[in-house]
Amino acid sequence: MPAWVTLRRMNDEDFMQLALAQANSALAAGEVPVGAVLVCDGQVIAQAHNAPVTQHDPSAHAEVLVLREAAAKLGNYRLEGCTLYVTLEPCTMCAGAILNARLSKVVWGAPEPKTGAAGSVLNVFENPELNHQTLSHGHVLSQECSLPLQTFFKQQRIAQKANAAATRLRDDAVRTSDSAFLGLPGYPWEPNYISDLPSLNGLRMHYLDEGPADAKVTWLCLHGNPAWSYLYRQMIPIFMAAGHRVVAPDMPGFGKSDKPKKDSAHSFEWHRQVLLEFVEALDLRHIQLVVQDWGGILGLTLPMVQPWRYQSLLVMNTTLATGEQPLSEGFLAWRKMCADKPLFDVGKLFSRGNPQLSEQECAAYNTPFPDAGHRAALRAFPPMVPSSFDSPGAAVSRQAAEFWRQHWQGRSLMFIGQQDPVLGEPVMRELQQHIRACPEPVLLPQAGHFVQEHGHEIASHALQIFFNLSE
């Protein structure tokens, strides 16, 4: 109701209803739902509700705000003859402001047993030593005034419970400290977490989600072993600059995601199911699938489930592990090295194939894995690659190969790091034959296995090919 409207026949309950309307506005704004109305000679002079969160002001209680507004309108900080209606018993700060304004009367609704200064904890208004006394009349529409508060704090408890569940660490997992990831070079993005996927069973999974949520293009960037979303730091800004959305998860066991303690917790089927549920939970559409290493071994099996979600494929040094061909000698050597040296230095692994990386960038790849207890995924993944016809994951990989050969309708672009001894050009040429209408690969003579370290060039090229966009 606008200020200065004549309401001479209204009683205390009528004015408290106006204050309640303000309280409900506070509830809708996410503030503690307290509303206030100031009346003088039967006229509403000012109305306000709590706004400490919105205004970043600890003094922005409903009473203080309504006093400020009324004083400005009346041109006097003394509000003698005025009555303030507020839905919650004033605190000591507000009681002091009411006294300083020389209000004649304050009418309040619900009692505040923890901080109330009108009788619940103390009674400022009946202190005879003060040079002004304001009449206090409470419990007006007390039950009605309590309802918004009860609703607010119930919502808070539900949200806190959900947040606690989302951040609680399972006994059978470890979590790299958030502080360990502070200040990593080229990785400024805020974390996002999800823990309510059925397959996660309470594990917390991290992902980056940058760019407009309603973008017409979404790049889904899947990493491999022993990498994490840090691998895509050069590509993400290029895609974002085009106005696109970029989603880059850390698979369980990697990056900022929770890490099961036991090697046996990891399996081809489980990680694939996590990714399927992740895409579904975020309802990702118009996906440009970006894969490399295990990001491809798993990621190439996703589109056949919901092909309508996917538009394009950007594929780098990876394979479809169908179990029909023997694993490459390079991969077998990698598997043996992981078994013989389970505590290998991840940063040094990246530096050997990418001499352009700084010492700080190499160290960033070590960050998620501070000790052996955080490295179960690094031990588990090399043996998980399907090596025979009956290996877990081989059958679904063969189904995926059939999908890519016969049913894929989207665009494709392949990059090959030619210095990769594990999943290099021979493996990628074989994969190319499985992808319908895949053009001639783009060869990167200086790139090794972790092709994304040349991501600026790759992302720019992909935008040009897929969308005719230059950097």
C-alpha positions, 0 to 999 in steps of 0.5 A, a space after each residue: 500500500 502506498 505511503 500517506 494513504 489514509 487508514 484512520 479506522 484501521 486497528 492494530 491488527 489491520 496495521 500488523 497485516 500490512 507488516 505481515 505482507 512486508 514479512 512475506 516479501 522478505 521471505 520471498 527475497 531469502 531474508 529472515 521474514 520480518 516486516 514493519 510499518 510506521 503509522 502517524 495519525 492513522 496514516 502509513 508513513 513507511 513500510 519495510 522488511 528485513 534486508 541485511 543479506 540483500 543490502 550487505 548491512 547488518 543494521 538493515 533490520 525492518 525497524 531500522 529501515 522503516 525509521 530511516 524512510 519515515 524520518 526522511 519523509 517527515 524531515 525529522 529524525 524525531 518521530 514523536 506521536 508515531 507508532 511502529 508495527 513489526 512482526 517480530 519482537 525488536 532486538 536491542 539494536 532496534 529497540 535502541 533506535 526506536 527509543 532514539 526516534 522518540 516513538 510513542 508506541 511499538 506494537 509487535 507480533 511474534 516473541 523472540 525468545 533469544 534476542 527479544 528486547 521487549 520482555 523476552 530476554 530484557 525489556 528496554 522499553 520499561 527501563 526507568 533510567 532512560 530519558 524516554 519511554 516508548 509504550 510496548 504492546 506485544 503478541 498482536 497476531 502472534 501466530 500469524 507472524 510466526 508462520 513466515 519465520 517457521 517457514 523460513 527456518 524450516 527451509 534453512 534446515 532443509 537446505 543445511 541438511 542437503 548441503 551437509 549431505 552433499 559435502 559429507 565425506 564417506 568413510 570409504 573415501 578421501 577428499 583432497 583439501 580445497 585449499 590445495 587447489 588455490 592459486 593454480 595457474 590458468 584455473 580461475 573457475 569456481 567449483 560445482 559439486 553434485 552428490 545425488 546421482 544414484 551411482 555416486 551413493 553420496 560421493 561428491 563429484 566436482 565439475 566446472 560449468 562455465 558460460 551461459 546455462 541456456 547457451 545453444 552450444 555445450 562443450 562436454 569435456 571428459 578427461 582421462 587418467 591421471 588427469 582432471 579438468 585442469 587439462 582443459 584450462 586452455 580450451 575452456 576460455 576459447 569456447 566461452 569467448 564464443 558464448 558457449 557453455 563448457 562443462 568439465 567434470 572430474 571423474 570420481 577418484 580424480 581432481 576435486 572429486 571424492 576418491 574411493 580408498 579401494 582400487 576395487 571401487 573403480 570399474 568400467 561400468 560404474 564410471 560409465 554409469 556416473 557419466 550417463 547420470 551426470 549428463 541426465 542430471 544436468 540435462 545437457 543438450 546440444 553437446 559437443 563431446 570432447 574426449 581423450 584417453 579414458 574420456 574417450 574410452 568411456 565417453 564414446 559409449 555415451 551418445 548411443 544411449 541418447 543420441 539426440 543430446 549430441 551434435 559433434 565429436 572432438 576426439 583426441 588420442 583415445 580408443 574404443 576398447 572393444 577387446 577385438 584387437 590386442 592392446 598396443 605395445 605402448 599401452 602395455 608398457 604404460 600399464 607395466 610402469 603403473 604397476 611397477 611404480 604406483 607412486 610415479 610423479 604425475 607432474 613429471 609425466 606431463 612435463 616429459 611430453 609437454 616441455 613447454 609447461 611451467 613448473 607450477 603447471 606440472 605441480 598442478 597435475 599432482 595436486 589431487 594426489 597428495 599421497 598413496 591413499 588418494 591414488 586408488 583410481 591411478 592404480 585401478 584405471 590401467 588394468 580396467 582397459 578392456 583387453 579381451 572379448 569378454 572384459 568388462 566394458 568390451 561388449 558395450 564398446 563394441 555396441 558403441 563402435 557399431 553406433 559410430 559406424 552406422 548411426 552417428 549423424 553429427 559432425 566429427 573432428 579428430 586431432 592426433 598428438 603424434 608423439 604419443 607412444 600409448 594411443 598415438 597415430 596408428 591407434 587413432 587411424 583405426 578409430 577413425 575407421 569406426 566413426 562415420 564421415 570422420 574427416 582426415 585427422 589434424 596431425 600435431 607433430 609436437 603433441 604427445 598423449 595429453 593433446 589438450 596442452 595444445 588446446 588453444 589451437 585445437 579449440 580455435 580450429 574446432 570452432 572454425 570447423 563446427 561453427 565457422 567461427 574464428 578466434 
